[in-house]
């Protein structure tokens, strides 16, 4: 990494921070490429693509008016079952997919029962 003094002398601290961020990102990318086999990288990439597509499909106004994220966050933090009541079947489909994308890496099971989305944390020891 370049000497901090060089950046301080040129009065360009913001560029220095950008440089540090870039170096950190490169280091993470290199670590990622070394430590994970090809099939795992494909899984991560596919999951990220699906998550982004899901967010694009959901009307932003729905998510800003709802308490969806607040409830889900508390349930994840406390490892409690998440139950969210949707307004219609379209919302069930959208939010069930989003919920699955948000908790799948933690091993949660996501399903719906009528207009309710339910996400259950893994049982202890699983």
Secondary structure as the mmCIF struct_conf table of DSSP 4:
data_model
#
loop_
_struct_conf.conf_type_id
_struct_conf.id
_struct_conf.beg_label_comp_id
_struct_conf.beg_label_asym_id
_struct_conf.beg_label_seq_id
_struct_conf.end_label_comp_id
_struct_conf.end_label_asym_id
_struct_conf.end_label_seq_id
HELX_RH_AL_P HELX_RH_AL_P1 UNK A 4 UNK A 9
TURN_TY1_P TURN_TY1_P1 UNK A 10 UNK A 11
HELX_RH_AL_P HELX_RH_AL_P2 UNK A 13 UNK A 35
BEND BEND1 UNK A 36 UNK A 36
HELX_RH_AL_P HELX_RH_AL_P3 UNK A 38 UNK A 57
BEND BEND2 UNK A 58 UNK A 58
HELX_RH_AL_P HELX_RH_AL_P4 UNK A 60 UNK A 65
BEND BEND3 UNK A 66 UNK A 67
HELX_RH_AL_P HELX_RH_AL_P5 UNK A 68 UNK A 78
TURN_TY1_P TURN_TY1_P2 UNK A 79 UNK A 79
STRN STRN1 UNK A 82 UNK A 85
BEND BEND4 UNK A 87 UNK A 88
HELX_RH_AL_P HELX_RH_AL_P6 UNK A 89 UNK A 103
HELX_RH_3T_P HELX_RH_3T_P1 UNK A 104 UNK A 106
TURN_TY1_P TURN_TY1_P3 UNK A 107 UNK A 107
STRN STRN2 UNK A 109 UNK A 113
TURN_TY1_P TURN_TY1_P4 UNK A 114 UNK A 115
STRN STRN3 UNK A 116 UNK A 120
HELX_LH_PP_P HELX_LH_PP_P1 UNK A 121 UNK A 123
TURN_TY1_P TURN_TY1_P5 UNK A 124 UNK A 125
#
